[in-house]
């Protein structure tokens, strides 16, 4: 047989073998990929234990298969095992550090575990890889805020706001970041921009009212918090904040009424008990009636029972011992 005929026969055999493999699927993907595809299908069907078993086989054959680690993390998440999910997502991020999505999986799991500082770093890394990714920007802003780093949070808040997506979330985070920095005027501005989008939403009005209060704008705070209290008559902390504003504005009778409402809603609200004690003591001084002083001492003692380690405990104990003989019953009891 000539060399030319040999080449023709060999070429024909190769074509035939290729056709058979394509028909049977034996050359479309290697076995490890088959296992991976099966595992993904099982996970999507909710068969997470079976998916994990197949994924472990995949990784035994190919320890650098980053996508398999991602699927492994998702399966562990579905089984409510965040620590194992975290380990899988960490490995995926190590193997494919260029993937913003891997960083987002990692960040979200760290956030769920309240690991806010490393979660913020992972979100920030995702934002570096995908600068317009609103999930990454808002995630970094929120987690830096939760980690007690409002300055870094503010950077990502502003980037998220400029991105233009999910403005309600970015403005809410922006307001909180300013508030954490005690820049109350800027926080108020952000909340008011948010109100322009949301309308008179109590979820926005409530923090706006508290921020007015922190800024010392008690009249505006009372107006806003009164509106919230009308719409949410079961929100005890709103009545407590409203009581404080009334005290600061010298409206002792209304302060006593709204503090009483807060306690009716939650008798274990130690801050409302303390505030009501202040209102009652001021009533005693205005009227000269000892019953109000007795009421004040009762509420102050109750506050100490409910929260023995409360801020300004020593001041409150001194007031009780001296029967509130100091001139300013609000001294040392600021929010």
C-alpha positions as CSV (number, residue, x, y, z in Angstrom):
1,X,0.0,0.0,0.0
2,X,1.4,3.4,-0.9
3,X,2.1,6.2,1.5
4,X,-0.6,8.3,-0.1
5,X,-3.2,5.6,0.4
6,X,-2.1,5.3,4.1
7,X,-2.6,9.0,4.6
8,X,-6.1,8.8,3.1
9,X,-7.1,5.8,5.3
10,X,-5.7,7.4,8.5
11,X,-7.4,10.7,7.7
12,X,-10.7,8.9,7.1
13,X,-10.4,7.0,10.4
14,X,-9.7,10.3,12.3
15,X,-12.8,11.9,10.7
16,X,-14.9,8.8,11.6
17,X,-13.6,8.8,15.2
18,X,-14.3,12.5,15.5
19,X,-17.8,11.9,14.2
20,X,-18.5,9.1,16.7
21,X,-17.2,11.1,19.6
22,X,-19.3,14.1,18.7
23,X,-22.4,11.9,18.4
24,X,-21.7,10.1,21.7
25,X,-20.5,13.2,23.5
26,X,-17.2,11.6,24.5
27,X,-15.2,14.5,23.2
28,X,-17.5,17.4,23.9
29,X,-16.2,17.9,27.4
30,X,-13.9,16.0,29.8
31,X,-15.5,13.9,32.6
32,X,-14.8,16.6,35.3
33,X,-16.9,19.0,33.4
34,X,-19.7,16.5,33.2
35,X,-19.6,16.1,36.9
36,X,-19.7,19.9,37.3
37,X,-22.7,20.3,35.0
38,X,-24.5,17.5,36.9
39,X,-23.7,19.2,40.2
40,X,-25.1,22.6,39.0
41,X,-28.3,20.9,37.8
42,X,-28.7,19.1,41.2
43,X,-28.2,22.3,43.1
44,X,-30.7,24.2,41.0
45,X,-33.2,21.4,41.7
46,X,-32.6,21.8,45.5
47,X,-30.6,18.5,45.8
48,X,-27.8,20.3,47.6
49,X,-26.3,17.3,49.4
50,X,-25.9,15.4,46.2
51,X,-24.5,18.5,44.5
52,X,-21.9,18.8,47.2
53,X,-20.8,15.2,46.8
54,X,-20.4,15.7,43.0
55,X,-18.6,19.0,43.5
56,X,-16.1,17.4,45.9
57,X,-15.4,14.8,43.2
58,X,-14.8,17.6,40.7
59,X,-12.4,19.4,43.1
60,X,-10.6,16.2,43.9
61,X,-9.9,15.9,40.1
62,X,-9.2,19.6,39.6
63,X,-8.4,21.5,42.8
64,X,-8.2,24.8,40.8
65,X,-11.7,24.7,39.4
66,X,-12.9,28.1,40.7
67,X,-16.5,27.8,39.4
68,X,-16.9,24.5,41.3
69,X,-16.0,26.3,44.5
70,X,-18.6,28.9,43.7
71,X,-21.3,26.3,43.3
72,X,-20.0,24.5,46.5
73,X,-20.5,27.8,48.4
74,X,-24.0,28.3,47.0
75,X,-24.9,24.7,48.0
76,X,-23.7,25.2,51.6
77,X,-25.6,28.5,51.7
78,X,-28.8,26.7,50.7
79,X,-28.1,24.2,53.6
80,X,-27.7,27.1,56.0
81,X,-24.0,26.4,56.6
82,X,-22.4,29.9,56.2
83,X,-19.0,28.9,57.5
84,X,-18.5,26.2,54.9
85,X,-19.9,28.5,52.3
86,X,-17.4,31.2,53.3
87,X,-14.5,28.8,53.0
88,X,-15.7,27.8,49.5
89,X,-16.1,31.4,48.3
90,X,-12.8,32.4,49.8
91,X,-11.1,29.7,47.7
92,X,-13.0,30.8,44.6
93,X,-11.8,34.4,45.1
94,X,-8.2,33.2,45.5
95,X,-8.3,31.2,42.3
96,X,-10.1,33.9,40.3
97,X,-9.2,37.2,41.9
98,X,-10.2,39.1,38.7
99,X,-13.9,38.1,39.2
100,X,-16.1,40.8,40.7
101,X,-18.8,38.2,41.1
102,X,-16.6,36.0,43.3
103,X,-15.8,39.0,45.5
104,X,-19.5,39.7,45.8
105,X,-20.3,36.1,46.9
106,X,-17.5,36.4,49.4
107,X,-18.6,39.8,50.7
108,X,-22.2,38.7,51.1
109,X,-21.3,35.7,53.1
110,X,-19.0,37.7,55.4
111,X,-21.8,40.3,55.8
112,X,-24.2,37.5,56.8
113,X,-21.7,36.4,59.5
114,X,-21.5,40.0,60.7
115,X,-17.8,40.1,59.6
116,X,-18.3,43.7,58.5
117,X,-14.7,44.9,58.1
118,X,-13.6,42.0,55.8
119,X,-17.0,42.1,54.1
120,X,-16.5,45.8,53.3
121,X,-13.0,45.0,51.9
122,X,-14.5,42.4,49.6
123,X,-17.2,44.7,48.4
124,X,-14.6,47.4,47.8
125,X,-12.5,44.9,45.8
126,X,-15.6,44.1,43.7
127,X,-16.1,47.8,43.1
128,X,-12.5,48.1,41.9
129,X,-13.1,45.3,39.4
130,X,-16.6,46.7,38.4
131,X,-16.7,50.4,39.3
132,X,-20.4,50.8,38.4
133,X,-21.7,47.8,40.3
134,X,-24.3,49.2,42.6
135,X,-24.3,46.1,44.8
136,X,-20.6,46.4,45.4
137,X,-20.8,50.2,46.1
138,X,-23.8,50.0,48.5
139,X,-22.4,46.9,50.1
140,X,-19.1,48.6,50.8
141,X,-20.9,51.7,52.1
142,X,-23.1,49.7,54.5
143,X,-20.4,47.4,55.8
144,X,-17.9,50.1,56.4
145,X,-20.7,51.9,58.3
146,X,-21.4,48.8,60.4
147,X,-17.7,48.4,61.0
148,X,-17.6,51.9,62.6
149,X,-15.7,53.5,59.7
150,X,-18.1,56.3,58.4
151,X,-15.4,58.2,56.6
152,X,-14.7,55.2,54.3
153,X,-18.5,54.5,54.1
154,X,-19.0,58.0,52.8
155,X,-16.7,57.5,49.9
156,X,-18.8,54.6,48.6
157,X,-22.1,56.3,49.5
158,X,-21.1,59.2,47.2
159,X,-20.0,56.8,44.4
160,X,-23.3,54.9,44.7
161,X,-25.3,58.1,44.6
162,X,-23.4,59.2,41.4
163,X,-24.1,55.8,39.8
164,X,-27.7,56.7,39.8
165,X,-29.1,53.3,40.5
166,X,-31.1,52.4,43.6
167,X,-31.1,56.1,44.8
168,X,-33.3,55.2,47.8
169,X,-30.6,52.8,49.2
170,X,-27.7,55.1,48.4
171,X,-29.3,58.2,49.9
172,X,-30.3,56.3,53.1
173,X,-26.7,55.1,53.5
174,X,-25.4,58.6,52.8
175,X,-27.6,60.1,55.5
176,X,-26.5,57.4,58.0
177,X,-22.9,58.0,57.2
178,X,-23.2,61.8,57.7
179,X,-25.1,61.1,60.9
180,X,-22.3,58.8,62.2
181,X,-19.9,61.6,61.6
182,X,-22.2,64.0,63.6
183,X,-22.6,66.1,60.4
184,X,-26.3,66.4,61.1
185,X,-27.0,69.2,58.6
186,X,-25.7,67.0,55.7
187,X,-27.6,64.0,57.1
188,X,-30.8,66.1,57.2
189,X,-30.2,67.2,53.6
190,X,-29.8,63.6,52.5
191,X,-33.0,62.5,54.3
192,X,-34.9,65.4,52.7
193,X,-33.7,64.3,49.2
194,X,-34.8,60.9,50.0
195,X,-38.2,62.2,51.1
196,X,-38.5,63.9,47.6
197,X,-38.2,60.4,46.1
198,X,-40.3,58.4,48.7
199,X,-42.9,60.9,49.7
200,X,-43.8,61.1,53.4
201,X,-42.6,57.6,54.2
202,X,-42.5,57.0,58.0
203,X,-39.3,54.9,57.4
204,X,-37.6,58.1,56.3
205,X,-39.5,60.6,58.5
206,X,-38.5,58.7,61.6
207,X,-34.7,59.0,61.2
208,X,-35.1,62.5,59.9
209,X,-36.9,63.5,63.1
210,X,-34.2,61.8,65.3
211,X,-31.5,63.6,63.3
212,X,-33.3,67.0,63.8
213,X,-33.3,66.1,67.5
214,X,-29.6,65.3,67.6
215,X,-28.9,68.6,65.8
216,X,-30.7,70.4,68.5
217,X,-33.6,71.5,66.2
218,X,-36.2,70.3,68.7
219,X,-39.1,72.2,67.1
220,X,-38.7,70.6,63.7
221,X,-38.0,67.3,65.4
222,X,-41.3,67.5,67.3
223,X,-43.2,68.3,64.1
224,X,-41.7,65.3,62.2
225,X,-41.9,62.8,65.1
226,X,-45.5,63.8,65.8
227,X,-46.4,63.0,62.2
228,X,-44.7,59.6,62.6
229,X,-46.4,58.9,65.9
230,X,-49.8,59.6,64.2
231,X,-49.0,57.1,61.5
232,X,-47.3,54.6,63.7
233,X,-49.2,54.7,67.1
234,X,-47.5,51.4,68.2
235,X,-43.9,52.7,67.7
236,X,-42.8,53.2,71.3
237,X,-39.3,54.6,70.5
238,X,-40.9,57.4,68.5
239,X,-42.9,58.5,71.5
240,X,-39.8,58.3,73.6
241,X,-37.9,60.6,71.2
242,X,-40.9,62.9,71.0
243,X,-40.9,63.1,74.8
244,X,-37.3,64.3,74.9
245,X,-38.1,67.0,72.3
246,X,-41.0,68.2,74.4
247,X,-38.8,68.4,77.5
248,X,-36.2,70.4,75.6
249,X,-39.0,72.8,74.4
250,X,-40.3,73.2,77.9
251,X,-43.6,71.4,77.2
252,X,-43.4,69.3,80.4
253,X,-47.0,68.2,80.4
254,X,-46.9,66.8,76.8
255,X,-43.5,65.2,77.6
256,X,-45.1,63.4,80.5
257,X,-48.0,62.2,78.3
258,X,-45.9,60.9,75.4
259,X,-43.3,59.2,77.7
260,X,-46.3,57.5,79.4
261,X,-47.5,56.3,76.0
262,X,-44.0,54.9,75.3
263,X,-44.1,53.0,78.6
264,X,-47.6,51.7,77.9
265,X,-46.2,50.2,74.6
266,X,-43.1,48.8,76.3
267,X,-42.9,48.8,80.1
268,X,-39.2,47.7,79.9
269,X,-38.1,50.8,77.9
270,X,-35.6,52.1,80.5
271,X,-35.0,55.3,78.5
272,X,-38.7,56.1,78.6
273,X,-38.8,55.4,82.3
274,X,-35.9,57.7,82.9
275,X,-37.3,60.4,80.7
276,X,-40.7,60.2,82.4
277,X,-38.9,60.5,85.8
278,X,-37.4,63.8,84.5
279,X,-40.8,65.1,83.4
280,X,-42.4,64.2,86.7
281,X,-39.6,65.9,88.7
282,X,-40.1,69.1,86.6
283,X,-43.8,68.8,87.3
284,X,-43.0,68.6,91.0
285,X,-41.0,71.8,90.8
286,X,-43.6,73.7,88.9
287,X,-46.6,72.6,91.0
288,X,-44.9,72.0,94.4
289,X,-46.8,68.7,94.6
290,X,-44.8,66.0,96.3
291,X,-46.7,63.3,94.4
292,X,-44.9,64.2,91.2
293,X,-41.5,63.9,93.0
294,X,-42.5,60.4,94.3
295,X,-43.5,59.4,90.7
296,X,-40.1,60.7,89.4
297,X,-38.2,58.6,91.9
298,X,-40.3,55.6,91.2
299,X,-39.6,55.8,87.4
300,X,-35.9,56.5,87.9
301,X,-35.5,53.5,90.2
302,X,-37.4,51.4,87.6
303,X,-35.0,52.6,84.9
304,X,-32.0,51.5,87.0
305,X,-33.5,48.0,87.6
306,X,-34.1,47.6,83.8
307,X,-30.7,48.9,82.8
308,X,-28.2,48.8,85.7
309,X,-25.2,49.7,83.5
310,X,-26.9,52.6,81.7
311,X,-25.0,55.7,80.7
312,X,-24.9,58.4,83.4
313,X,-25.9,55.8,86.0
314,X,-24.0,57.7,88.7
315,X,-25.8,60.9,87.9
316,X,-29.2,59.2,88.2
317,X,-28.3,57.6,91.5
318,X,-27.2,60.9,92.8
319,X,-30.5,62.5,91.8
320,X,-32.4,59.7,93.6
321,X,-30.2,60.1,96.7
322,X,-30.7,63.9,96.8
323,X,-34.3,63.7,95.7
324,X,-33.3,65.7,92.6
325,X,-32.1,68.7,94.5
326,X,-30.0,69.9,91.6
327,X,-31.4,72.8,89.5
328,X,-31.4,71.0,86.2
329,X,-33.1,67.7,86.2
330,X,-31.9,67.1,82.6
331,X,-28.3,67.4,83.5
332,X,-26.3,64.3,82.5
333,X,-29.4,62.6,81.1
334,X,-29.1,63.7,77.5
335,X,-29.6,61.1,74.7
